[in-house]
């Protein structure tokens, strides 16, 4: 498999997307420690701007990769495209892993950012303050790896098991939704626009599962910790489980689901093709 410049760029942005998303989990813990959940959740949205901007740069390159495969139009080129997508998924795992390693640092910085935001009341001012040389040095000095002591406090005893399992499944589906539709479009080039629009039938399942089974239990545990009904360790355990679940979902299930879900989209595309013919 040839590793092109565009593939390297796509892998980089994919890693950045999932690093950012993994770090965003830590905002729950920062919110609990500062007792500023609303601001913490607003910061999640701001942080995920990096993810959305990365996706904006990545998406056209993915489309060009599929178009090139369609122009070549050989079984070998389709196999190469699938392998490239699997490499992209692997870099999503790398990004999630890096995000997990950086979480202690991110939580510390998020806490500081929330407190400073209380003073400035403005994200741009907060960013400008952070870019001052002395503050940049302090940010670099705040780097820390996950400690053994913190890891020993993690327990899944009081974390809903359905929440844990569903998180793994949801993460794996989110990662491959667009990739599956692109791969299906490469196999059905004459209906690739239809296939691309069908990414929602994959991501839609993940959205429903996340909305019903993942987000509410996580929010409930976070609110209980803020109100003193749970310990901070429970929130730390939730963040840990979300990140580990994300990594397992990407590394294992996303790779397993890529081809079956692509076939599923191809099947639906064929039905639509016969229906409109």
Secondary structure, 3 states (H helix, E strand, C coil): CCCCHHHHHHHHHHHHHHHHHHHHHCHHHHHHHHCCHHHHHHHHHHHHHHHHHHHHHHHHHHHHHHHHHHHHCCHHHHHHHHHHHHHHHHHHHHHHHHHHHHHHHHHHHHHHHHHHHHHHCCHHHHHHHHCCHHHHHHHHHCCCCCCHHHHHCCCCCCCCHHHHHHHHHHHHHHHHHHHHHHHHHHHCHHHHHHHHHCHHHHHHHHHHHHHHHHHHHHHHHHHHHHCCCCCHHHHHHHHHHHHHHHHHHHHHHHHHHHHHHHHHHHHHHHHHHHHHC
